[in-house]
Amino acid sequence: MDPELMWDDEVELMMIMAAMEEDMGDDSDGGGKDELVQVDVEGYRMMSNASFKAHFRMDRIVFEKLVVVVGLHMRRTNRLKKLYTGVDKIVMMGLWPLFNQDTFRSTGLHFQKMRGGIHEHYRCLIEVLSELSEKYVKWPDELERQTIQEEFAMKYGYIGAVGCIDGIHIEITAPLENPNDYINRHHTYSLLVQAVCDQNLLYRDVYIGNPGAIGDVRNFDNSPLSRNLLTNPDMLSEGEHILGDGAYTLTDKLIIPYGDDGHIPDWMRTHNSLLSACRVKIENSFALLRGKHRRLKKLPMRNPYLTRYHIAACFVLSNFITLKGDECRGLPPAQPPPIPQDEYNRLLAESRQRGAIKREFIANVLHPHR
């Protein structure tokens, strides 16, 4: 190589390093305080609807409806006192940590806000959305249930289905108290969430609360839905039921597949195949939920209350977006009456007997040439 060219390269490299040292010499640690970065927050409002949806997972019209709903609830709950930030910006800042895996510090770079302010707005939003769950997560009424089972029957061939149930493990950071209770079968820390969705992937019931070490059956038994299905006639009419996988207990309100050891008859296999075609809806809904709410892949949180608020907010937001901002139709949440354990066991045993008869009847209808 030409020595003159090597000399020019060395000189250029030394000049670059000198310039870098000058810049570093002007830098200071800021006394350990966060510093604001100047960003154009209004740029989010000016971007196209497609770009806005890519960032906030909803159309601009749905976002504006969300701002109105959140603002009205904040006014009713006296959260607007001493508020120096507009509700629209609070919602925008709160949505970012819900839809992305960014830290509060990095989120602050997007909105010209300190990380403490971002966390405050995020906490406010998830609390508000959790409190709004009674408006956007409702059990379907009789008219809706008729429509749901007609669509399930038309699309997948299974009769009487008004919803699909399953549990999802939300991975979390090891809690400070009783961490071993949260270790699931995958050897990670999690909260087990139970949900029921319809044919449109709209959540009709969500139960959050049990540590990941508990199974789907115990989680269902501990949920209000379990007792409501046994005692509340308004939940399901005769011939209606929800669909679950083999981990659940068969009743006349919850139908599961036949056990398959590889040698079951065709009529059982037909029943299982059509049931699974319907039940995949709940799996699809969980996949979409995690796809939109990336933080649910692993929640880096130790506070159990904030963890539950965050999860509930994600389910409410999912329904809000599906409904385009409209309130969910259906029955208001019902708290099951207290039942003595002996009475509960009796009702459950009777329901299991009816479930076996009902499942065989459905299998005969689906596969008439036994």
C-alpha positions as CSV (number, residue, x, y, z in Angstrom):
1,M,0.0,0.0,0.0
2,D,1.2,3.5,-0.8
3,P,2.8,5.0,2.4
4,E,1.2,8.4,1.7
5,L,-2.3,6.9,1.7
6,M,-1.5,5.1,5.0
7,W,-0.3,8.5,6.5
8,D,-3.5,10.2,5.4
9,D,-5.7,7.5,7.0
10,E,-3.7,7.8,10.3
11,V,-4.1,11.6,10.3
12,E,-7.9,11.4,9.6
13,L,-8.2,8.8,12.4
14,M,-6.4,11.1,14.9
15,M,-8.6,14.0,14.0
16,I,-11.7,12.0,14.6
17,M,-10.5,10.8,18.0
18,A,-9.6,14.4,18.9
19,A,-13.1,15.6,18.0
20,M,-14.6,12.8,20.1
21,E,-12.5,13.7,23.1
22,E,-13.6,17.4,22.8
23,D,-17.3,16.3,22.8
24,M,-16.7,14.0,25.8
25,G,-14.9,16.7,27.7
26,D,-18.0,19.0,27.4
27,D,-20.2,16.2,28.8
28,S,-21.1,16.2,32.5
29,D,-22.9,13.7,34.7
30,G,-25.7,16.2,35.4
31,G,-25.5,15.7,39.1
32,G,-27.2,12.3,38.8
33,K,-30.5,13.8,37.6
34,D,-32.6,12.9,34.6
35,E,-32.6,15.4,31.8
36,L,-35.4,16.1,29.3
37,V,-34.7,15.4,25.6
38,Q,-36.5,17.7,23.2
39,V,-38.9,15.7,21.0
40,D,-41.8,16.7,18.9
41,V,-44.7,15.0,20.8
42,E,-47.2,16.6,18.5
43,G,-45.7,14.6,15.7
44,Y,-47.7,11.6,16.8
45,R,-50.9,13.6,16.1
46,M,-49.6,14.6,12.6
47,M,-48.6,11.1,11.4
48,S,-50.9,9.1,9.1
49,N,-53.6,6.8,10.5
50,A,-51.6,3.7,9.5
51,S,-48.5,4.9,11.3
52,F,-50.5,5.9,14.3
53,K,-52.1,2.4,14.4
54,A,-48.7,0.8,14.1
55,H,-47.6,2.6,17.3
56,F,-50.8,2.5,19.4
57,R,-52.5,-0.6,18.0
58,M,-55.8,1.3,17.3
59,D,-57.3,3.7,14.8
60,R,-57.1,7.4,15.6
61,I,-61.0,7.5,15.9
62,V,-60.9,4.7,18.5
63,F,-58.1,6.5,20.3
64,E,-60.2,9.6,20.6
65,K,-63.1,7.6,21.9
66,L,-60.7,6.1,24.5
67,V,-59.6,9.6,25.6
68,V,-63.2,10.6,26.1
69,V,-64.1,7.4,28.1
70,V,-61.0,7.7,30.3
71,G,-61.4,11.4,30.8
72,L,-65.1,11.0,31.9
73,H,-64.1,8.3,34.3
74,M,-61.2,10.3,35.7
75,R,-63.7,13.2,36.3
76,R,-66.1,10.9,38.1
77,T,-63.4,9.6,40.3
78,N,-61.9,13.0,41.1
79,R,-58.6,12.2,39.3
80,L,-58.6,15.4,37.3
81,K,-57.8,17.6,40.2
82,K,-54.3,19.2,40.0
83,L,-53.8,17.7,36.6
84,Y,-51.2,19.6,34.5
85,T,-51.2,17.2,31.5
86,G,-54.0,16.8,29.0
87,V,-55.9,13.5,29.2
88,D,-55.0,12.8,25.6
89,K,-51.3,12.9,26.4
90,I,-51.8,10.9,29.6
91,V,-53.5,8.1,27.6
92,M,-50.9,8.3,24.9
93,M,-48.0,8.0,27.4
94,G,-49.8,5.3,29.4
95,L,-50.5,3.2,26.3
96,W,-46.9,3.0,25.2
97,P,-45.7,0.8,28.1
98,L,-48.8,-1.4,27.6
99,F,-48.1,-2.0,23.9
100,N,-44.3,-2.1,24.0
101,Q,-41.5,-3.6,26.0
102,D,-39.7,-0.3,26.5
103,T,-38.6,0.8,29.9
104,F,-40.2,3.9,31.5
105,R,-36.9,5.7,30.9
106,S,-36.8,5.0,27.2
107,T,-40.5,5.8,26.9
108,G,-39.8,9.2,28.4
109,L,-37.5,9.9,25.5
110,H,-40.5,9.6,23.2
111,F,-42.7,12.0,25.1
112,Q,-40.3,14.6,26.6
113,K,-41.1,13.4,30.1
114,M,-39.2,12.1,33.1
115,R,-39.5,8.4,33.7
116,G,-41.3,9.1,37.0
117,G,-44.0,11.1,35.1
118,I,-44.4,8.3,32.6
119,H,-44.9,5.7,35.4
120,E,-47.5,8.0,37.1
121,H,-49.5,8.3,33.9
122,Y,-49.2,4.6,33.1
123,R,-50.3,3.7,36.6
124,C,-53.3,6.0,36.3
125,L,-54.3,4.5,33.0
126,I,-54.2,0.9,34.0
127,E,-56.2,1.6,37.2
128,V,-58.9,3.5,35.2
129,L,-59.1,0.7,32.5
130,S,-59.4,-2.0,35.2
131,E,-62.2,0.0,36.8
132,L,-63.9,0.1,33.4
133,S,-63.9,-3.7,32.9
134,E,-67.5,-4.0,34.0
135,K,-68.5,-2.0,30.9
136,Y,-66.3,-3.8,28.4
137,V,-66.1,-7.4,29.6
138,K,-69.7,-8.8,30.0
139,W,-71.3,-12.2,29.8
140,P,-73.5,-12.4,26.7
141,D,-77.3,-12.2,27.3
142,E,-79.8,-14.6,25.9
143,L,-80.1,-12.9,22.5
144,E,-76.3,-12.7,22.0
145,R,-75.9,-16.3,23.1
146,Q,-78.3,-17.4,20.4
147,T,-76.3,-15.5,17.8
148,I,-73.0,-16.9,19.0
149,Q,-74.1,-20.5,18.9
150,E,-75.6,-20.1,15.5
151,E,-72.3,-18.7,14.1
152,F,-70.3,-21.5,15.8
153,A,-72.7,-24.1,14.3
154,M,-72.6,-22.5,10.9
155,K,-68.8,-22.1,10.7
156,Y,-67.5,-25.1,12.6
157,G,-70.5,-27.5,12.9
158,Y,-70.6,-27.7,16.7
159,I,-74.0,-27.1,18.3
160,G,-74.8,-25.1,21.5
161,A,-71.4,-23.5,22.0
162,V,-71.5,-19.9,23.4
163,G,-67.9,-19.5,24.3
164,C,-64.5,-21.1,24.7
165,I,-62.5,-21.2,27.9
166,D,-58.8,-21.6,28.7
167,G,-56.0,-20.3,30.9
168,I,-52.9,-18.3,30.0
169,H,-49.8,-18.0,32.0
170,I,-48.5,-14.4,32.2
171,E,-44.8,-14.6,33.1
172,I,-43.7,-12.2,35.8
173,T,-40.6,-11.3,37.8
174,A,-40.2,-13.4,41.0
175,P,-42.5,-11.8,43.6
176,L,-41.0,-10.6,46.9
177,E,-43.5,-12.7,48.9
178,N,-44.0,-16.4,48.5
179,P,-42.2,-16.7,45.2
180,N,-42.4,-20.5,45.1
181,D,-46.2,-20.3,44.8
182,Y,-45.8,-18.6,41.4
183,I,-43.5,-21.3,39.8
184,N,-45.6,-23.0,37.0
185,R,-45.0,-26.3,35.2
186,H,-42.6,-24.5,32.8
187,H,-40.4,-23.6,35.8
188,T,-41.0,-19.8,35.4
189,Y,-42.9,-17.3,37.6
190,S,-46.4,-16.5,36.4
191,L,-49.9,-15.5,37.1
192,L,-52.6,-17.8,35.7
193,V,-55.4,-15.9,34.0
194,Q,-58.7,-17.6,32.9
195,A,-60.7,-16.2,30.1
196,V,-63.8,-17.0,28.0
197,C,-64.1,-15.6,24.5
198,D,-66.8,-15.8,21.8
199,Q,-66.6,-16.4,18.1
200,N,-65.4,-12.8,17.4
201,L,-62.5,-13.1,19.9
202,L,-64.3,-10.8,22.3
203,Y,-63.6,-11.7,26.0
204,R,-66.8,-12.4,27.9
205,D,-65.3,-13.3,31.2
206,V,-61.8,-12.8,32.7
207,Y,-60.5,-14.1,36.1
208,I,-57.1,-12.9,37.3
209,G,-55.6,-13.8,40.6
210,N,-54.1,-17.2,41.2
211,P,-50.4,-17.9,41.2
212,G,-49.0,-19.9,38.3
213,A,-48.4,-23.0,40.4
214,I,-52.1,-23.7,40.4
215,G,-53.7,-25.7,37.5
216,D,-56.6,-24.8,35.2
217,V,-59.1,-27.0,37.1
218,R,-58.4,-25.4,40.5
219,N,-58.3,-22.0,38.9
220,F,-61.7,-22.6,37.4
221,D,-63.1,-23.9,40.7
222,N,-61.9,-20.8,42.5
223,S,-63.4,-18.4,39.9
224,P,-66.8,-16.8,40.3
225,L,-67.7,-18.2,36.9
226,S,-67.6,-21.8,38.2
227,R,-70.3,-21.1,40.9
228,N,-72.3,-18.8,38.6
229,L,-72.6,-21.6,36.1
230,L,-73.9,-24.0,38.7
231,T,-76.3,-21.5,40.5
232,N,-77.3,-18.7,38.1
233,P,-79.9,-19.8,35.4
234,D,-79.3,-16.6,33.5
235,M,-75.8,-17.6,32.6
236,L,-76.7,-20.4,30.2
237,S,-80.0,-21.7,28.9
238,E,-80.8,-25.4,28.3
239,G,-78.7,-26.7,25.5
240,E,-76.0,-24.0,25.8
241,H,-72.5,-24.6,27.1
242,I,-68.9,-23.4,26.9
243,L,-66.0,-25.5,25.4
244,G,-62.8,-26.3,27.2
245,D,-59.9,-28.7,26.7
246,G,-59.3,-32.0,28.6
247,A,-57.8,-30.2,31.6
248,Y,-61.3,-29.1,32.7
249,T,-64.0,-31.2,34.4
250,L,-66.9,-32.3,32.2
251,T,-70.3,-30.8,33.2
252,D,-73.4,-29.9,31.4
253,K,-72.2,-26.3,31.3
254,L,-68.6,-27.0,30.2
255,I,-68.1,-29.6,27.5
256,I,-64.6,-31.1,26.9
257,P,-63.3,-33.6,24.4
258,Y,-63.3,-37.4,24.9
259,G,-60.0,-38.8,26.1
260,D,-58.0,-40.0,23.0
261,D,-55.6,-42.9,23.4
262,G,-55.4,-43.4,19.7
263,H,-58.0,-46.1,19.5
264,I,-61.3,-44.2,20.0
265,P,-64.2,-44.8,17.6
266,D,-65.0,-42.4,14.7
267,W,-67.9,-40.8,16.4
268,M,-65.8,-39.7,19.3
269,R,-63.1,-38.5,17.0
270,T,-65.6,-36.4,15.0
271,H,-66.9,-34.8,18.2
272,N,-63.3,-34.0,19.3
273,S,-62.4,-32.5,15.9
274,L,-65.4,-30.2,15.7
275,L,-65.0,-29.1,19.3
276,S,-61.4,-28.3,18.8
277,A,-62.2,-26.3,15.7
278,C,-64.3,-24.0,17.9
279,R,-62.0,-24.0,20.9
280,V,-59.1,-22.7,18.9
281,K,-60.7,-19.3,19.1
282,I,-59.5,-18.8,22.6
283,E,-56.0,-19.8,21.6
284,N,-56.2,-17.2,18.7
285,S,-57.4,-14.5,21.1
286,F,-54.4,-15.2,23.5
287,A,-52.0,-15.0,20.5
288,L,-53.4,-11.7,19.4
289,L,-53.4,-10.4,23.0
290,R,-49.7,-11.1,23.4
291,G,-49.0,-9.8,19.9
292,K,-50.5,-6.4,20.7
293,H,-49.5,-6.2,24.4
294,R,-45.8,-7.1,24.1
295,R,-45.2,-6.5,27.8
296,L,-47.4,-9.6,28.6
297,K,-44.6,-11.8,27.2
298,K,-42.9,-11.1,30.5
299,L,-44.0,-8.5,33.0
300,P,-41.0,-7.1,34.9
301,M,-43.1,-6.3,37.9
302,R,-43.0,-7.4,41.6
303,N,-46.0,-5.4,42.8
304,P,-49.0,-7.9,42.7
305,Y,-51.6,-5.1,42.6
306,L,-50.0,-3.3,39.6
307,T,-49.5,-6.7,37.9
308,R,-53.2,-7.4,38.1
309,Y,-54.1,-3.9,37.0
310,H,-51.8,-4.2,34.0
311,I,-53.3,-7.6,32.9
312,A,-56.9,-6.4,33.4
313,A,-56.1,-3.3,31.4
314,C,-54.8,-5.3,28.5
315,F,-58.0,-7.4,28.3
316,V,-60.2,-4.3,28.6
317,L,-58.2,-2.6,25.8
318,S,-58.5,-5.7,23.6
319,N,-62.3,-5.6,23.9
320,F,-62.4,-1.8,23.5
321,I,-60.5,-2.0,20.2
322,T,-62.6,-5.0,19.0
323,L,-65.8,-3.1,19.8
324,K,-64.4,0.1,18.1
325,G,-65.0,2.0,21.4
326,D,-68.6,1.0,22.0
327,E,-69.7,-0.5,25.3
328,C,-70.1,-4.3,25.4
329,R,-73.6,-5.7,25.4
330,G,-74.5,-8.4,27.9
331,L,-75.3,-9.2,31.5
332,P,-73.8,-7.1,34.3
333,P,-71.2,-9.0,36.4
334,A,-72.9,-11.2,39.0
335,Q,-71.3,-12.2,42.3
336,P,-72.2,-15.8,43.1
337,P,-74.0,-16.4,46.4
338,P,-72.1,-18.2,49.2
339,I,-72.6,-21.9,48.9
340,P,-71.7,-24.5,51.6
341,Q,-69.0,-26.8,50.3
342,D,-71.3,-29.9,50.7
343,E,-74.0,-28.2,48.6
344,Y,-71.4,-27.2,46.0
345,N,-70.1,-30.7,45.7
346,R,-73.6,-32.1,45.3
347,L,-74.4,-29.6,42.5
348,L,-71.2,-30.4,40.8
349,A,-71.7,-34.1,40.9
350,E,-75.2,-33.7,39.4
351,S,-73.8,-31.4,36.7
352,R,-71.1,-33.9,35.8
353,Q,-73.7,-36.7,35.4
354,R,-75.8,-34.5,33.1
355,G,-72.6,-33.5,31.2
356,A,-71.8,-37.1,30.3
357,I,-75.3,-37.6,28.9
358,K,-75.2,-34.2,27.1
359,R,-71.8,-34.8,25.5
360,E,-72.9,-38.2,24.1
361,F,-76.1,-36.7,22.7
362,I,-74.1,-34.0,20.9
363,A,-71.7,-36.6,19.6
364,N,-74.7,-38.6,18.2
365,V,-76.0,-35.5,16.5
366,L,-72.6,-34.6,15.0
367,H,-72.0,-38.2,13.9
368,P,-75.4,-39.8,13.3
369,H,-74.2,-43.0,11.7
370,R,-72.7,-44.8,14.7
